[in-house]
Amino acid sequence: MAREVWITGIGLTSSLGEGTDAHWQAMAINDPPRPVVDLKSFAPYPIHPMVPLDFEKQIPKGGDRRQMENWQRVGTYTAGLALDDAGITGNMDILANTNMVVAAAGGERDLMVDQTILEGVGSAPAAQEFINERLSNDLRPTLFLAQLPNLVAGNIAIVHKVTGSSRTFMGEELASVSAVEIAARRIAADQGDVFLVGGAVLSERKDVLLVLAGSGWAWHGDPISVWGRPEKGGGATMGSVGAFLVLEAREHAEKRGKTPYARLGTVLSGRSRRDPGQATAVAAAQFATLRKEAGDRSLAVISGANGILGPTREERDWLQGLKAAGAIDTVRALPNMLGASVEATFPSMVALSALALSKGAFYRSADDTGFEPAATTAPEAILVNAWGSWRGEGMGLVLPVH
C-alpha cells in the first residue's frame, strides 16, 4: 500500500512578498491582483524582482551569507521558511532524517568574460576557436566552483542542519517537476518520512536575461497576460522566486500532531521532441491518469505557461479543449503574477495549490484575454501543469486531506 504524502510546510518568496500570508493577500484577496514588475532596471525587458529579504533571519552567520551567491541565499532563506512552517526547525532528530531534493541552475556568470566574447566574436576569423580560447583562458576556476548547483543543498544542510540524503536536479522546469516527483515517490514507497523539496531563481541577473534574450524567448515592453503573448510573438518575463515544500508521510505527521495544508497525489513527468502536438499528447496521457485519481471532484488548474510562443499556444489550446469538454473548471497561469520561475516553477505551483485548498478558495485572475474567468466555486482538487520552454512536460495533483 502506498503511503499518503502530506504537504506540511511551505516556504515562499517572490516579488509579491515573503510567506503564505503575503501571497494569499496579493493573489486571492486583492481585487484586482497586481503583479509587481520592474520595467526600468533591465529595459526593454521587464522582470518580477525579489522582495527585499533580511537574510540574517534565516542565515544568522555572516560568514555563511558572504560565501553564498544571492540566488543561493534566496534558496537557503526560503528553505528555512518551509522548515519553520512545518514546525521542525531545531528538531535535530527529525532534521537528521530529513532528505533534500533541490532543483537548481548554475550560478552567476563572469559578465566581463561574456562581454569580451560578445564584443570580439563577430570580427574573429574563426568564431568557435575564439570562444573556446577565451573561455579556457579567461574563466577563473574559483568562479566555476561558486556556480555549482548543489551548493544550494549544501548551504541548507550547513545552515539548517538538514542532514539526510541530498539530491540536486538540473534541467529547467522539468528539474522542478522531477524534484517533487522523486520525493513523493520515495515517501509513498516508504523510503523516507520527511523531504525538503524546492528551488530558487533570480531574475535580477544580466546573464540570465542574456540567455533568454539570445534564444528569442524574452518578452520586452509592457507586460501582458501570458495567454495573449503568442499573438504578439511570444516571450517570457523572468521572475524571482524561492519555493520550498516539506513533504511528509501521513503517519509521521500524525504522530507529531502536524496538520497538513493538503495531500500531494500522483506527480508525472514526461518529455517530447516538441514536434507539433507531441506535448499535448504527453499531457493528455498524464491528464487521463490524474483526472481518474481526482474522481468526481471539481478540478482547477494552475499552469506554468510563461508566454513563449510555441508551448504557450499549444498548452492554451489544449486547456481550452478540456474546459469546453467540462473536464476542468478554472485555469490560472502563475507566471502572470510571479513571472517565469524555471527551477522553482513546480514547487511554487504545488505550494499555492495546497494553500488554496487549505483556505477553501481560489485565486483571482490576472489575465486580460478572457481565458481565465472569475472562479464561481472553490476547487475540490487542483491540477498543476508545467511545460518546459524547450522540453519536458510535468503534471501533478493536489488534493484536500480528509
C-alpha positions as CSV (number, residue, x, y, z in Angstrom):
1,M,0.0,0.0,0.0
2,A,1.4,3.4,-1.0
3,R,1.6,5.9,1.8
4,E,-0.1,9.3,1.6
5,V,2.1,12.3,1.0
6,W,1.1,15.3,3.0
7,I,2.3,18.9,2.5
8,T,3.1,20.1,6.0
9,G,5.4,23.1,5.3
10,I,5.5,25.9,2.7
11,G,8.3,28.5,2.2
12,L,7.6,31.1,-0.5
13,T,9.5,34.3,-1.5
14,S,8.8,36.3,-4.6
15,S,8.1,39.8,-5.9
16,L,4.8,39.6,-4.0
17,G,6.3,39.2,-0.6
18,E,7.5,36.6,1.9
19,G,5.4,33.7,3.2
20,T,2.0,32.3,2.5
21,D,0.0,35.2,4.0
22,A,1.6,37.7,1.7
23,H,1.0,35.6,-1.4
24,W,-2.6,34.9,-0.4
25,Q,-3.3,38.5,0.1
26,A,-1.7,39.5,-3.2
27,M,-3.3,36.8,-5.3
28,A,-6.6,35.9,-3.7
29,I,-7.7,38.9,-1.6
30,N,-6.6,42.0,-3.6
31,D,-9.1,42.9,-6.3
32,P,-7.7,43.1,-8.9
33,P,-4.5,41.3,-8.1
34,R,-1.5,43.4,-9.1
35,P,1.8,41.8,-10.1
36,V,5.0,43.6,-9.1
37,V,7.0,44.4,-12.2
38,D,10.2,46.4,-12.7
39,L,10.2,48.0,-16.2
40,K,13.4,50.0,-15.9
41,S,16.3,48.1,-14.4
42,F,16.7,45.8,-17.4
43,A,14.8,47.7,-20.1
44,P,13.4,46.8,-22.5
45,Y,13.0,43.5,-20.6
46,P,10.6,43.7,-17.6
47,I,11.2,41.4,-14.6
48,H,9.4,40.5,-11.4
49,P,12.1,41.4,-8.8
50,M,12.6,39.6,-5.4
51,V,11.1,41.4,-2.4
52,P,13.8,42.7,-0.1
53,L,14.7,39.9,2.4
54,D,16.5,40.2,5.7
55,F,18.8,37.2,5.2
56,E,20.1,37.3,8.7
57,K,16.8,36.0,10.0
58,Q,17.3,32.6,8.3
59,I,21.1,32.7,7.8
60,P,22.4,34.2,11.0
61,K,26.2,33.8,10.5
62,G,27.8,36.5,8.4
63,G,30.4,34.1,7.1
64,D,27.7,31.8,5.7
65,R,25.9,34.7,4.0
66,R,29.1,36.1,2.4
67,Q,30.2,32.8,0.8
68,M,26.8,32.4,-1.0
69,E,25.7,34.0,-4.2
70,N,22.4,35.8,-3.9
71,W,20.4,33.1,-5.6
72,Q,21.8,30.6,-3.0
73,R,20.9,33.0,-0.2
74,V,17.3,33.1,-1.5
75,G,17.1,29.3,-1.7
76,T,18.6,28.8,1.8
77,Y,16.3,31.5,3.3
78,T,13.2,30.1,1.7
79,A,14.0,26.6,2.8
80,G,14.2,27.9,6.3
81,L,10.7,29.4,6.0
82,A,9.4,25.9,5.0
83,L,11.1,24.2,7.9
84,D,9.7,26.9,10.3
85,D,6.2,26.4,8.8
86,A,6.4,22.6,9.2
87,G,7.5,23.0,12.8
88,I,10.7,21.1,12.5
89,T,13.3,23.9,12.8
90,G,15.8,23.0,15.5
91,N,14.4,19.4,15.9
92,M,17.6,17.6,15.4
93,D,16.1,14.1,15.5
94,I,13.7,15.0,12.6
95,L,16.3,17.1,10.7
96,A,18.8,14.3,10.8
97,N,16.3,12.2,8.8
98,T,15.0,14.9,6.5
99,N,16.0,14.3,2.9
100,M,16.5,17.1,0.4
101,V,15.7,17.2,-3.3
102,V,16.6,20.5,-4.9
103,A,16.1,21.9,-8.4
104,A,18.8,24.4,-9.3
105,A,20.7,26.0,-12.2
106,G,24.3,27.2,-12.3
107,G,25.5,30.3,-10.5
108,E,26.2,33.8,-11.9
109,R,28.5,34.0,-14.9
110,D,31.6,36.2,-15.3
111,L,30.0,39.1,-17.1
112,M,33.3,40.6,-18.1
113,V,34.3,37.4,-19.9
114,D,30.9,37.3,-21.6
115,Q,31.2,40.9,-22.7
116,T,34.7,40.3,-24.2
117,I,33.3,37.3,-26.1
118,L,30.3,39.2,-27.4
119,E,32.4,42.2,-28.5
120,G,35.0,40.1,-30.3
121,V,33.3,37.1,-31.7
122,G,31.8,39.0,-34.7
123,S,35.2,40.0,-36.0
124,A,37.1,36.8,-35.1
125,P,38.2,34.8,-38.2
126,A,37.1,31.6,-36.5
127,A,34.3,32.2,-34.1
128,Q,34.3,28.8,-32.4
129,E,38.1,28.8,-31.8
130,F,37.8,32.3,-30.4
131,I,35.1,31.3,-28.0
132,N,37.0,28.2,-26.8
133,E,40.2,30.2,-26.3
134,R,38.5,32.9,-24.3
135,L,36.6,30.5,-22.1
136,S,39.7,28.4,-21.5
137,N,42.0,31.4,-20.6
138,D,39.7,33.9,-19.0
139,L,37.4,32.0,-16.7
140,R,38.6,31.6,-13.1
141,P,38.3,28.1,-11.5
142,T,37.1,29.7,-8.3
143,L,34.2,31.2,-10.1
144,F,33.2,27.9,-11.6
145,L,33.2,26.3,-8.1
146,A,30.9,29.1,-6.9
147,Q,28.5,28.2,-9.7
148,L,27.9,24.6,-8.6
149,P,24.1,23.9,-8.4
150,N,24.4,21.5,-5.5
151,L,25.7,24.4,-3.3
152,V,22.1,25.3,-2.5
153,A,21.5,21.9,-0.9
154,G,25.0,22.1,0.8
155,N,24.2,25.5,2.3
156,I,20.8,24.4,3.5
157,A,22.5,21.4,5.2
158,I,25.1,23.7,6.9
159,V,22.7,26.4,8.0
160,H,19.5,24.5,8.8
161,K,21.2,21.1,9.8
162,V,19.2,19.1,7.3
163,T,21.5,16.1,7.1
164,G,19.5,13.3,5.5
165,S,20.2,12.3,1.9
166,S,20.6,15.0,-0.8
167,R,19.9,15.1,-4.5
168,T,20.1,18.0,-6.9
169,F,18.4,18.2,-10.3
170,M,19.3,20.5,-13.2
171,G,17.2,21.0,-16.3
172,E,14.9,24.0,-16.1
173,E,11.2,23.4,-15.4
174,L,11.4,19.6,-15.7
175,A,14.1,19.6,-12.9
176,S,11.5,21.1,-10.6
177,V,8.9,18.5,-11.6
178,S,11.4,15.7,-11.0
179,A,12.4,17.0,-7.6
180,V,8.8,16.9,-6.4
181,E,8.1,13.6,-8.2
182,I,11.1,11.8,-6.7
183,A,10.4,12.9,-3.2
184,A,6.7,11.9,-3.4
185,R,7.6,8.5,-4.8
186,R,10.1,7.8,-2.1
187,I,7.7,8.7,0.6
188,A,5.0,6.6,-0.9
189,A,7.4,3.7,-1.2
190,D,8.5,4.0,2.5
191,Q,12.0,5.2,1.5
192,G,11.9,8.3,3.8
193,D,9.4,10.0,6.0
194,V,10.3,13.7,5.5
195,F,11.6,15.6,2.4
196,L,12.5,19.2,1.9
197,V,11.9,19.9,-1.8
198,G,12.2,23.1,-3.8
199,G,14.3,25.6,-5.9
200,A,15.1,29.2,-6.3
201,V,15.7,31.5,-9.3
202,L,16.6,35.2,-9.5
203,S,15.5,37.5,-12.4
204,E,17.9,40.3,-11.4
205,R,20.8,38.8,-13.3
206,K,22.1,40.1,-16.6
207,D,23.5,36.7,-17.5
208,V,20.0,35.1,-17.2
209,L,18.4,37.7,-19.4
210,L,21.3,37.3,-21.9
211,V,20.5,33.7,-22.3
212,L,16.7,34.3,-22.5
213,A,17.0,37.2,-25.0
214,G,19.7,35.4,-27.1
215,S,17.3,32.5,-27.6
216,G,14.5,34.9,-28.7
217,W,12.4,33.9,-25.7
218,A,12.4,37.2,-23.7
219,W,9.3,39.4,-23.6
220,H,10.1,43.1,-24.0
221,G,7.9,46.1,-23.4
222,D,4.9,46.4,-21.1
223,P,3.8,43.1,-19.7
224,I,0.6,41.5,-20.8
225,S,-1.1,38.2,-19.9
226,V,0.9,35.1,-21.0
227,W,-2.1,33.8,-22.8
228,G,-2.1,36.9,-25.1
229,R,1.6,36.8,-25.9
230,P,1.6,34.1,-28.7
231,E,-0.3,36.5,-31.0
232,K,2.4,39.1,-30.4
233,G,5.4,37.0,-31.0
234,G,5.6,35.4,-27.6
235,G,8.1,35.7,-24.8
236,A,8.7,35.1,-21.1
237,T,9.1,37.7,-18.3
238,M,11.5,36.3,-15.7
239,G,10.5,36.2,-12.0
240,S,12.5,35.9,-8.8
241,V,11.0,33.0,-6.8
242,G,12.1,30.8,-3.9
243,A,9.7,27.9,-3.3
244,F,10.3,25.0,-0.8
245,L,7.9,22.3,0.5
246,V,8.1,20.0,3.4
247,L,6.6,16.7,2.2
248,E,5.8,14.2,4.9
249,A,4.4,10.7,5.2
250,R,0.9,10.9,6.7
251,E,1.8,8.6,9.6
252,H,4.9,10.7,10.5
253,A,2.9,13.9,10.5
254,E,0.1,12.4,12.6
255,K,2.5,11.1,15.1
256,R,3.8,14.6,15.8
257,G,0.4,16.2,15.6
258,K,1.0,18.3,12.5
259,T,-2.0,19.4,10.4
260,P,-1.2,19.5,6.7
261,Y,-2.2,22.0,4.1
262,A,-3.2,19.3,1.6
263,R,-2.3,15.9,0.2
264,L,0.0,15.5,-2.8
265,G,-1.3,13.0,-5.3
266,T,0.5,11.5,-8.2
267,V,3.2,13.5,-10.0
268,L,4.1,12.6,-13.5
269,S,6.9,13.7,-15.8
270,G,7.4,13.2,-19.5
271,R,9.5,14.5,-22.4
272,S,8.8,15.0,-26.1
273,R,10.7,16.4,-29.0
274,R,8.1,19.2,-29.3
275,D,7.0,18.4,-32.8
276,P,3.5,19.9,-33.3
277,G,1.1,18.1,-31.0
278,Q,3.7,16.0,-29.1
279,A,3.5,18.0,-25.8
280,T,-0.3,17.8,-26.0
281,A,-0.1,14.0,-26.4
282,V,2.1,13.6,-23.4
283,A,-0.1,15.9,-21.3
284,A,-3.3,14.2,-22.4
285,A,-2.0,10.8,-21.2
286,Q,-0.9,12.4,-17.9
287,F,-4.3,14.1,-17.5
288,A,-6.2,10.9,-18.1
289,T,-4.4,9.3,-15.1
290,L,-4.9,12.3,-12.8
291,R,-8.5,13.0,-13.8
292,K,-9.3,9.4,-12.8
293,E,-7.4,9.9,-9.5
294,A,-9.4,13.1,-8.8
295,G,-12.6,11.2,-9.1
296,D,-15.7,13.4,-9.4
297,R,-14.1,16.4,-7.7
298,S,-14.2,19.8,-9.5
299,L,-10.8,20.4,-10.9
300,A,-9.0,23.7,-11.2
301,V,-5.6,24.1,-13.0
302,I,-2.6,26.2,-12.0
303,S,-0.4,26.5,-15.1
304,G,3.3,27.4,-15.5
305,A,2.7,28.7,-19.0
306,N,5.3,31.5,-19.4
307,G,4.3,33.2,-22.7
308,I,6.9,31.6,-25.0
309,L,5.3,31.2,-28.4
310,G,5.2,27.5,-29.2
311,P,4.5,25.8,-25.8
312,T,2.1,28.5,-24.5
313,R,-0.1,28.5,-27.6
314,E,-0.2,24.7,-27.6
315,E,-1.0,24.5,-23.9
316,R,-3.7,27.2,-24.2
317,D,-5.4,25.3,-27.0
318,W,-5.2,22.0,-25.1
319,L,-6.6,23.6,-21.9
320,Q,-9.4,25.3,-23.9
321,G,-10.4,21.9,-25.2
322,L,-10.6,20.5,-21.6
323,K,-12.7,23.4,-20.5
324,A,-15.0,23.0,-23.4
325,A,-15.4,19.3,-22.6
326,G,-16.2,20.1,-18.9
327,A,-13.1,18.2,-17.7
328,I,-11.7,21.2,-15.8
329,D,-13.0,24.4,-14.4
330,T,-10.9,27.4,-13.7
331,V,-7.4,28.0,-15.0
332,R,-4.8,30.3,-13.6
333,A,-1.3,31.0,-15.1
334,L,1.0,31.6,-12.2
335,P,3.6,33.5,-14.3
336,N,1.1,36.3,-14.7
337,M,1.8,37.1,-11.1
338,L,5.2,35.7,-10.3
339,G,6.9,35.6,-13.7
340,A,8.7,32.6,-15.2
341,S,10.4,30.8,-12.3
342,V,12.1,27.9,-14.1
343,E,13.6,25.6,-11.4
344,A,11.1,27.0,-8.8
345,T,8.1,26.5,-11.0
346,F,6.6,23.2,-9.9
347,P,7.1,23.5,-6.1
348,S,5.6,27.1,-6.2
349,M,2.5,25.8,-8.0
350,V,2.2,22.9,-5.6
351,A,2.6,25.2,-2.7
352,L,0.0,27.7,-3.9
353,S,-2.4,24.8,-4.7
354,A,-2.1,23.4,-1.2
355,L,-2.6,26.9,0.2
356,A,-5.8,27.4,-1.8
357,L,-7.3,24.0,-0.7
358,S,-6.5,24.8,2.9
359,K,-8.3,28.1,2.6
360,G,-11.3,26.7,0.7
361,A,-11.0,29.3,-2.0
362,F,-9.1,30.1,-5.2
363,Y,-7.0,32.9,-6.8
364,R,-8.3,35.9,-8.7
365,S,-7.5,36.2,-12.3
366,A,-4.6,38.5,-13.6
367,D,-5.5,37.7,-17.2
368,D,-6.8,40.3,-19.6
369,T,-7.7,38.0,-22.5
370,G,-10.8,36.4,-21.1
371,F,-9.2,32.9,-20.9
372,E,-9.3,33.0,-17.1
373,P,-12.8,34.0,-15.9
374,A,-13.5,34.5,-12.3
375,A,-14.0,31.4,-10.2
376,T,-17.6,30.8,-9.2
377,T,-16.8,28.0,-6.7
378,A,-13.9,26.8,-4.7
379,P,-12.0,23.9,-6.4
380,E,-12.1,20.5,-4.7
381,A,-8.8,19.5,-6.3
382,I,-6.1,21.3,-8.2
383,L,-4.0,20.1,-11.1
384,V,-0.6,21.7,-11.6
385,N,0.8,21.7,-15.1
386,A,4.4,22.7,-16.1
387,W,5.7,22.6,-19.6
388,G,9.4,23.4,-20.1
389,S,10.3,26.2,-22.5
390,W,12.1,23.7,-24.7
391,R,11.4,20.2,-23.4
392,G,9.7,18.5,-20.6
393,E,6.1,18.1,-19.6
394,G,5.1,17.6,-15.9
395,M,1.8,17.4,-14.1
396,G,0.7,16.7,-10.6
397,L,-2.5,16.5,-8.5
398,V,-3.1,18.3,-5.1
399,L,-6.0,17.1,-3.1
400,P,-7.7,18.0,0.2
401,V,-7.0,15.9,3.3
402,H,-9.9,14.0,4.7
